[in-house]
Amino acid sequence: MSSNPQQQSNKLFYRIGEVGRLSGLEAYVLRYWESEFPQLKPNKGKSGQRLYSKKELDTVLQIKQLLYKEGYTISGARKKMNGKGDREVLESVIETAKKDLREILEILK
């Protein structure tokens, strides 16, 4: 019997197998990511089973996006998750805005 995705999103905790199914990742990948990303520290139940919070599930999906879709390395994704590496993006946005403003000034002259 398969559970409704809406019910899944209302759960407080997810077992590693559930996180694997929801994210499309194998359990060994999730365990490895726990060692690489400090944001992933699932609690362990009485039986020792990993219990991921909704926030940690969202973090897993964000890491997957960075690694598999955006092409980041583990190190790059870790920096991005820690808020580092955004400086280059911000500098690029500022330079683009400056260029656009210069062009607007030329048009207005």
Order of alpha helices (4+ residues) and beta strands (2+ residues): alpha-beta-alpha-alpha-beta-beta-alpha-alpha-alpha
